[in-house]
Structure formats: C-alpha cells, structure tokens
Amino acid sequence: MAASMLVLDPAARPSNAPVQALRALDGLAGKTVGFIDNAKLNFNHLVDDLGELLVGKYGVAQVLKHRKTGQVPVGEAVLQDFAARCDAVITGSGD
C-alpha cells in the first residue's frame, strides 16, 4: 500500500481563489528536489546534508538550491523556474 501525505499550504489567499490540487510523488528516484533557503543561520548546511542524503540514499537525480535574501520574498521568476523544473520543493529555515 502506498503511503499518503497531507500537505498544508500556509500561504494566505483570497477566499475566492482556487486551491491547486497537489499530486503525490511515486518515489524520489530520478526526481528533482528544490530547496528555497530563507538565509537563516545554518539552513544552508542542512540543505547540503539533505541534498547528499536524497541523492545517495533515495536516488534523487538533481538537487536545486536558491538562497533568498532575508525578509524579501522569493521572486516570481525563481518560483516559476522551480515549479517548472522540480518535482518537489522544500522551504525552510535554520537556527
């Protein structure tokens, strides 16, 4: 039996905005995983370690990274690029 995962989107949106359907991955092998680093202390180290683990243990084909600048939101071009190239994107922070 395949495991399922509920993904919650914390982004605020108008109440009449459509909610996009999320698709489950059938595994990580051969996939591209992106990381958006919010520039908090140590998240870049975590991303490097997770990227190595994803490639070495789970067969991820490619890891993409983008480090944003502090409190400035990620640019639309970066979001569109990651949406087009990544099968999964992880955002996060460290400390």
Residue frames as a rotation matrix with the C-alpha (Angstrom) as fourth column:
MET 1
0.581 0.814 0.000 0.00
0.814 -0.581 0.000 0.00
0.000 0.000 -1.000 0.00
ALA 2
-0.245 -0.647 0.722 1.35
0.607 -0.683 -0.406 3.41
0.756 0.339 0.560 -0.93
ALA 3
-0.356 0.054 -0.933 1.73
0.848 -0.401 -0.347 5.94
-0.393 -0.914 0.097 1.84
SER 4
0.305 0.462 0.833 -0.11
0.704 -0.698 0.129 9.21
0.642 0.547 -0.538 1.55
MET 5
-0.602 -0.540 -0.587 0.85
0.784 -0.541 -0.306 12.61
-0.152 -0.645 0.749 2.84
LEU 6
0.631 0.772 0.075 -1.28
0.775 -0.631 -0.024 15.63
0.029 0.073 -0.997 3.59
VAL 7
-0.573 -0.806 0.147 0.46
0.809 -0.585 -0.060 18.84
0.134 0.085 0.987 2.58
LEU 8
0.497 0.714 -0.493 -0.79
0.783 -0.614 -0.099 22.10
-0.374 -0.337 -0.864 4.05
ASP 9
-0.220 -0.497 0.839 -0.16
0.777 -0.609 -0.157 25.36
0.590 0.618 0.521 2.25
PRO 10
-0.120 0.152 -0.981 0.24
0.890 -0.422 -0.174 28.23
-0.441 -0.894 -0.085 4.74
ALA 11
-0.922 -0.283 0.263 0.04
0.379 -0.793 0.477 30.91
0.074 0.540 0.839 2.06
ALA 12
-0.319 0.826 -0.465 -2.71
0.170 -0.433 -0.885 33.43
-0.933 -0.361 -0.002 2.55
ARG 13
-0.940 0.103 0.326 -5.06
0.318 -0.088 0.944 33.79
0.126 0.991 0.050 -0.41
PRO 14
-0.606 0.792 0.074 -8.37
-0.793 -0.609 0.017 35.45
0.058 -0.048 0.997 -1.08
SER 15
-0.376 0.512 0.772 -11.31
-0.362 0.686 -0.631 33.26
-0.853 -0.517 -0.072 -0.10
ASN 16
0.702 0.702 -0.119 -12.44
-0.359 0.205 -0.911 33.03
-0.615 0.682 0.396 -3.72
ALA 17
-0.040 -0.800 -0.599 -9.00
-0.998 0.009 0.055 31.95
-0.039 0.600 -0.799 -5.07
PRO 18
0.776 0.320 -0.544 -8.88
-0.413 0.909 -0.053 28.40
0.477 0.266 0.838 -6.42
VAL 19
0.339 -0.656 0.675 -6.84
-0.662 0.343 0.666 25.86
-0.668 -0.673 -0.318 -4.48
GLN 20
0.071 -0.392 -0.917 -4.46
-0.913 0.345 -0.218 23.91
0.402 0.853 -0.333 -6.68
ALA 21
0.971 0.239 0.009 -4.52
-0.230 0.923 0.310 20.15
0.065 -0.303 0.951 -6.41
LEU 22
0.051 -0.976 0.214 -1.32
-0.959 0.012 0.283 18.60
-0.278 -0.219 -0.935 -5.11
ARG 23
0.697 0.142 -0.703 -0.03
-0.443 0.856 -0.266 15.41
0.564 0.497 0.660 -6.64
ALA 24
0.723 -0.443 0.530 1.76
-0.345 0.433 0.833 12.73
-0.599 -0.785 0.160 -4.67
LEU 25
-0.032 -0.811 -0.584 5.17
-0.995 0.084 -0.062 11.55
0.099 0.579 -0.809 -5.82
ASP 26
0.882 0.318 -0.347 5.55
-0.327 0.944 0.034 7.87
0.339 0.084 0.937 -6.64
GLY 27
0.611 -0.756 -0.237 9.02
0.759 0.474 0.446 7.93
-0.224 -0.452 0.863 -5.06
LEU 28
0.675 -0.419 -0.607 12.12
-0.212 -0.898 0.385 10.10
-0.707 -0.131 -0.695 -5.16
ALA 29
-0.169 -0.794 0.584 14.32
0.465 0.459 0.757 8.12
-0.869 0.399 0.292 -7.55
GLY 30
-0.435 -0.138 0.890 15.01
0.900 -0.096 0.425 10.15
0.027 0.986 0.166 -10.67
LYS 31
0.639 0.765 0.079 13.23
0.752 -0.643 0.147 13.22
0.163 -0.034 -0.986 -9.34
THR 32
-0.435 -0.672 0.600 14.45
0.419 -0.740 -0.525 16.80
0.797 0.023 0.604 -8.94
VAL 33
0.428 0.497 -0.755 14.11
0.899 -0.147 0.413 18.32
0.095 -0.855 -0.510 -5.48
GLY 34
-0.058 -0.396 0.916 14.46
0.282 -0.887 -0.366 22.04
0.958 0.237 0.163 -4.88
PHE 35
0.012 0.002 -1.000 15.32
0.996 -0.086 0.012 23.87
-0.086 -0.996 -0.003 -1.68
ILE 36
0.289 0.067 0.955 14.48
0.221 -0.975 0.001 27.50
0.931 0.211 -0.297 -1.03
ASP 37
-0.206 -0.551 -0.809 16.76
0.949 0.089 -0.302 28.70
0.239 -0.830 0.504 1.73
ASN 38
0.739 0.589 0.328 15.50
0.494 -0.804 0.331 31.73
0.459 -0.083 -0.885 3.64
ALA 39
0.079 -0.875 0.477 19.05
0.030 -0.476 -0.879 32.63
0.996 0.084 -0.011 4.72
LYS 40
0.839 0.135 0.527 18.61
-0.517 -0.100 0.850 31.77
0.168 -0.986 -0.014 8.39
LEU 41
-0.077 -0.954 0.289 21.74
-0.997 0.080 0.001 30.64
-0.025 -0.288 -0.957 10.14
ASN 42
-0.613 -0.425 0.666 22.70
-0.484 0.868 0.109 27.02
-0.625 -0.256 -0.738 9.35
PHE 43
0.508 0.828 0.237 19.88
-0.309 0.431 -0.848 26.18
-0.804 0.358 0.475 6.93
ASN 44
0.497 -0.380 -0.780 22.40
-0.848 -0.024 -0.529 26.09
0.182 0.924 -0.335 4.07
HIS 45
-0.642 -0.742 0.193 24.31
-0.766 0.620 -0.169 23.34
0.005 -0.257 -0.967 5.94
LEU 46
-0.247 0.660 0.709 21.12
-0.252 0.663 -0.705 21.37
-0.936 -0.353 0.003 6.47
VAL 47
0.713 0.515 -0.476 20.24
-0.545 -0.022 -0.838 21.72
-0.442 0.857 0.265 2.77
ASP 48
-0.039 -0.814 -0.579 23.68
-0.956 0.199 -0.215 20.45
0.290 0.545 -0.786 1.74
ASP 49
-0.804 -0.267 0.532 23.37
-0.486 0.810 -0.327 17.40
-0.343 -0.522 -0.781 4.00
LEU 50
0.085 0.921 0.380 19.79
-0.214 0.389 -0.896 16.67
-0.973 -0.005 0.230 2.95
GLY 51
0.560 0.067 -0.826 20.72
-0.814 -0.141 -0.563 17.01
-0.154 0.988 -0.025 -0.71
GLU 52
-0.498 -0.822 -0.278 23.53
-0.834 0.541 -0.106 14.46
0.238 0.179 -0.955 -0.32
LEU 53
-0.678 0.317 0.664 21.20
-0.248 0.751 -0.612 12.08
-0.692 -0.580 -0.430 1.52
LEU 54
0.390 0.909 -0.149 18.46
-0.423 0.034 -0.905 12.42
-0.818 0.416 0.398 -1.08
VAL 55
0.364 -0.345 -0.865 20.88
-0.908 0.076 -0.412 11.67
0.208 0.935 -0.286 -3.92
GLY 56
-0.597 -0.798 -0.081 22.86
-0.750 0.591 -0.297 8.92
0.285 -0.116 -0.951 -2.17
LYS 57
-0.858 0.258 0.444 20.10
-0.125 0.734 -0.668 7.03
-0.498 -0.628 -0.598 -0.40
TYR 58
0.001 0.993 0.115 16.93
0.113 0.114 -0.987 7.82
-0.994 0.014 -0.112 -2.34
GLY 59
-0.334 -0.244 0.910 18.21
0.832 0.378 0.407 8.21
-0.443 0.893 0.077 -5.91
VAL 60
0.662 0.510 -0.549 17.22
0.233 -0.836 -0.496 11.84
-0.712 0.201 -0.673 -6.42
ALA 61
0.460 -0.452 0.764 18.60
0.885 0.158 -0.438 12.87
0.078 0.878 0.473 -9.81
GLN 62
-0.380 -0.544 0.748 19.16
0.494 -0.803 -0.333 16.55
0.782 0.243 0.574 -9.08
VAL 63
0.180 0.356 -0.917 19.02
0.943 -0.329 0.057 18.98
-0.281 -0.875 -0.395 -6.17
LEU 64
-0.072 -0.129 0.989 18.40
0.535 -0.842 -0.071 22.66
0.842 0.524 0.130 -6.92
LYS 65
-0.082 -0.024 -0.996 19.07
0.962 -0.265 -0.072 25.37
-0.262 -0.964 0.045 -4.34
HIS 66
0.012 0.061 0.998 18.10
0.399 -0.915 0.051 29.01
0.917 0.398 -0.035 -4.12
ARG 67
-0.371 -0.185 -0.910 19.13
0.921 -0.196 -0.336 31.21
-0.116 -0.963 0.243 -1.20
LYS 68
0.438 0.600 0.670 16.86
0.634 -0.734 0.243 34.21
0.638 0.318 -0.702 -0.81
THR 69
-0.616 -0.672 0.411 17.79
0.253 -0.663 -0.704 37.45
0.746 -0.330 0.579 0.89
GLY 70
-0.997 0.082 -0.007 16.46
-0.019 -0.313 -0.950 37.82
-0.080 -0.946 0.313 4.42
GLN 71
-0.421 0.905 -0.066 12.86
0.177 0.011 -0.984 39.01
-0.890 -0.426 -0.165 4.64
VAL 72
-0.396 0.245 -0.885 12.50
-0.842 -0.481 0.244 39.68
-0.366 0.842 0.397 0.91
PRO 73
0.502 0.648 0.572 10.04
-0.331 0.755 -0.566 37.23
-0.799 0.095 0.594 -0.68
VAL 74
-0.430 -0.591 0.683 11.30
0.395 0.557 0.731 34.85
-0.812 0.583 -0.006 -3.34
GLY 75
-0.566 0.144 -0.812 10.94
-0.628 -0.713 0.311 36.40
-0.534 0.686 0.494 -6.77
GLU 76
0.502 0.863 0.056 8.25
-0.553 0.370 -0.747 35.20
-0.665 0.344 0.663 -9.14
ALA 77
0.391 -0.419 -0.819 10.87
-0.827 0.231 -0.513 34.13
0.404 0.878 -0.256 -11.69
VAL 78
-0.728 -0.658 0.192 12.50
-0.665 0.609 -0.432 31.80
0.168 -0.443 -0.881 -9.15
LEU 79
-0.282 0.710 0.645 9.12
-0.469 0.485 -0.738 30.35
-0.837 -0.511 0.196 -8.17
GLN 80
0.688 0.547 -0.478 8.21
-0.659 0.195 -0.726 29.75
-0.304 0.814 0.494 -11.82
ASP 81
-0.035 -0.809 -0.587 11.62
-0.848 0.336 -0.411 28.19
0.529 0.483 -0.697 -12.50
PHE 82
-0.824 -0.261 0.503 11.33
-0.530 0.670 -0.521 25.82
-0.201 -0.696 -0.690 -9.54
ALA 83
0.111 0.945 0.306 7.73
-0.532 0.317 -0.785 24.97
-0.839 -0.076 0.538 -10.43
ALA 84
0.673 0.131 -0.728 8.83
-0.738 0.200 -0.645 24.01
0.062 0.971 0.231 -13.94
ARG 85
-0.019 -0.851 -0.524 11.99
-0.665 0.402 -0.629 22.10
0.746 0.337 -0.574 -13.01
CYS 86
-0.818 -0.368 0.442 11.26
-0.569 0.404 -0.716 20.48
0.085 -0.838 -0.539 -9.62
ASP 87
-0.323 0.693 -0.644 9.12
0.175 0.713 0.679 17.53
0.930 0.107 -0.351 -8.65
ALA 88
0.579 0.432 -0.691 9.17
0.769 -0.011 0.639 18.69
0.269 -0.902 -0.339 -5.02
VAL 89
-0.126 -0.589 0.799 10.28
0.045 -0.807 -0.588 21.91
0.991 -0.038 0.128 -3.31
ILE 90
0.316 0.113 -0.942 11.19
0.917 0.216 0.334 22.29
0.241 -0.970 -0.035 0.34
THR 91
0.147 -0.256 0.955 11.32
-0.101 -0.965 -0.243 25.68
0.984 -0.060 -0.168 2.02
GLY 92
0.626 0.090 -0.775 12.65
0.684 0.414 0.601 26.18
0.375 -0.906 0.197 5.48
SER 93
0.543 -0.480 0.689 14.82
-0.535 -0.830 -0.157 27.86
0.647 -0.284 -0.707 7.99
GLY 94
0.126 -0.584 -0.802 17.55
0.631 0.671 -0.389 27.04
0.765 -0.457 0.453 10.38
ASP 95
0.517 -0.118 0.848 18.92
-0.579 -0.777 0.245 28.50
0.630 -0.618 -0.470 13.59
